Amino acid sequence: MADDGAARLPGLPEIETAARRLAGQAVATPLLSSPLLDARIGARILVKAESLQRTGSFKFRGALNTLLSLSPDARKRGVVAFSSGNHAQGVAAAAQLLKIPATIVMPADAPAIKTANTRAYGATIVPYDRHRDSREAIADSIARREGATLVPPFDDVRIIAGQGTVGLELARQATALGIALDVVIAPCSGGGLVGGIALALAALSPATRVYAAEPESLDDLRRSLAAGLRIANEAAARSICDSLLAPMPGVLPFAIARRHLAGSLTVGDDDVRRAMAAAFADLKLVLEPGGAAALAAILSGKLDCAGKTVAVIASGGNVDRELFAAALACAAPAS
Amino acid sequence: MADDGAARLPGLPEIETAARRLAGQAVATPLLSSPLLDARIGARILVKAESLQRTGSFKFRGALNTLLSLSPDARKRGVVAFSSGNHAQGVAAAAQLLKIPATIVMPADAPAIKTANTRAYGATIVPYDRHRDSREAIADSIARREGATLVPPFDDVRIIAGQGTVGLELARQATALGIALDVVIAPCSGGGLVGGIALALAALSPATRVYAAEPESLDDLRRSLAAGLRIANEAAARSICDSLLAPMPGVLPFAIARRHLAGSLTVGDDDVRRAMAAAFADLKLVLEPGGAAALAAILSGKLDCAGKTVAVIASGGNVDRELFAAALACAAPAS
């Protein structure tokens, strides 16, 4: 039997270790709700606002957990990462905190706010062409030249354990509120976030069904789960969700998904715009398109959750103001 | 000596009682920060996000505290309130929770989202003309006719104690983080919020200097403090801050302000727009104009806070999407 990564998956102990490492540095993000939203959907919706996380997305968790695991010598040689923006900011901010030099390989067409913030956190940015260059090759070459450590975006035990702290926190918050979670939905690109959450909940709340939410034009996880092996997206596929463009599920996240996910829900660009508008109106949250994908799945009825208690992860809020205003304008929520 | 209300002011015990009453119903709102914002301002800024409070503003706290203090008989006869929108939603949502009939007298030109949400919480809305009718007279007549209890927006011990739970929570959060607060700034209309916070901090963190933030066109508190007596705004005064239009400081809030406030900082409409844009970009928060007034005071340099630790209250997020998009468009933050 081929190595599907299962032997290397982190468990609850690794996630708990990550949570202890992150305490006091990462925001314990609030679990928000809106009676008006609940009434419209006919379910109890809890929104875990990772958009309020340091750097504006959950990515800070996995990045800081990984950097804290490096030796003093490795820290001195620095880190390198490739990212469309949120992992970039997460790594840059974690590196700045630990005084580690960071180089980030970013697409030239990344949202301006993500590039500007990554630079503001003190990282060196190396741009590349999303449709021509190999970001992995560029990052590898920098890592080799400088002896720097590559910080992968999702296919890594330390990253998955760090993102899994979202699930750990969520389970503890629900318990404190006396709430049993029927369903949890998290946006999915490479699968580090939903994978880490699924591992945490499998241990802490095994009756909860965990779903991924991904763009319908980049439904690699859905198709991979159906086929039983990792399938890539079309290279030409486009989506408004700039943070959900990974070419295919990671090896470790896919191993987790096969064991622990109830499925993957797909959302269109207009579903996402409407979810951004609903988050604005009902929750007062700024969500980026990818960060609104899980909420979009519920709002657009991709899962029958009548009478259920559903937690959705609002994974990020790094969005340029023009795109945000346009989403509000073309997608006023039904009221 | 004239009665200035001081004998009737609530103290820390009343605020602690309110906090116990609100536990599990009001959101313990997060204290957020942004290293990028701190670097731009040259101070440590903590943002208490009451925009994430139930109903999208702090007003739910005082409303629920007041309604919970009513007798069963008074609850049956219902409540009435007048408000430009946030107190309206706070009272309506608290009344819905306790199954109390609520009538809200609202200006015909209140933001659409505030009117729609107040109605969605089950309240009966009575519109009035802000420049022609007396909302107090309309509300009084309804209260007399129906035997309903008037829930005042700010000049009330129970309301001030409820809003004061923001200060209690803030002080506890700062202590948990090991942070000493040099300055706290809260938006001010009638003064219930900043008054309640000032009372809580006078007891729990007496070295903290507490300031109000108000529109420069409606600087009644600043002028009242200078004169030593309550002075009204010009009836014709206008501001983008639709939630900060009270005609003059309340009796009790002014008594608190004279004893406990370090002063009132005034902000212009453009300061407020820039603060809304900064909250969007750096904190991922949707703030309404009035909710951004305290952040605006800091961002526009109305107080020298170099090297200090400053908490600002982001008091609400109920803003129509057109106004929000316009604020972002005309006020991109410096970066």
Contacts between the chains, C-beta under 8 A, distances in Angstrom:
chain1	res1	chain2	res2	distance
A	24	B	177	7.9
A	27	B	30	6.8
A	27	B	32	7.0
A	28	B	30	7.9
A	29	B	30	7.4
A	30	B	27	6.8
A	30	B	28	7.9
A	30	B	29	7.4
A	30	B	30	5.1
A	30	B	52	6.4
A	32	B	27	7.1
A	32	B	52	5.9
A	35	B	54	7.8
A	35	B	93	7.0
A	35	B	96	7.7
A	35	B	121	7.5
A	36	B	117	6.4
A	36	B	120	5.2
A	36	B	121	7.8
A	39	B	120	7.3
A	49	B	52	7.7
A	51	B	284	4.5
A	52	B	30	6.4
A	52	B	32	5.9
A	52	B	49	7.7
A	52	B	283	7.5
A	52	B	284	6.0
A	52	B	285	7.8
A	54	B	35	7.7
A	56	B	284	5.5
A	93	B	35	7.0
A	96	B	35	7.7
A	113	B	281	6.4
A	116	B	335	5.8
A	117	B	36	6.4
A	120	B	36	5.2
A	120	B	39	7.3
A	120	B	335	7.5
A	121	B	35	7.4
A	121	B	36	7.8
A	177	B	24	7.9
A	277	B	321	7.1
A	280	B	286	5.5
A	280	B	321	6.6
A	280	B	324	7.4
A	281	B	113	6.4
A	281	B	321	7.4
A	283	B	52	7.5
A	284	B	51	4.5
A	284	B	52	5.9
A	284	B	56	5.4
A	284	B	285	6.8
A	284	B	286	4.2
A	284	B	287	7.8
A	284	B	317	3.3
A	284	B	318	7.8
A	285	B	52	7.8
A	285	B	284	6.8
A	285	B	285	7.7
A	285	B	286	6.6
A	286	B	280	5.5
A	286	B	284	4.2
A	286	B	285	6.6
A	286	B	286	6.0
A	287	B	284	7.8
A	317	B	284	3.3
A	318	B	284	7.8
A	321	B	277	7.1
A	321	B	280	6.6
A	321	B	281	7.3
A	321	B	328	4.2
A	321	B	329	7.1
A	321	B	332	6.8
A	324	B	280	7.4
A	324	B	325	7.8
A	324	B	328	7.2
A	325	B	324	7.9
A	325	B	325	3.8
A	325	B	328	6.0
A	325	B	329	6.7
A	328	B	321	4.2
A	328	B	324	7.2
A	328	B	325	6.0
A	329	B	321	7.1
A	329	B	325	6.8
A	332	B	321	6.8
A	335	B	116	5.7
A	335	B	120	7.4
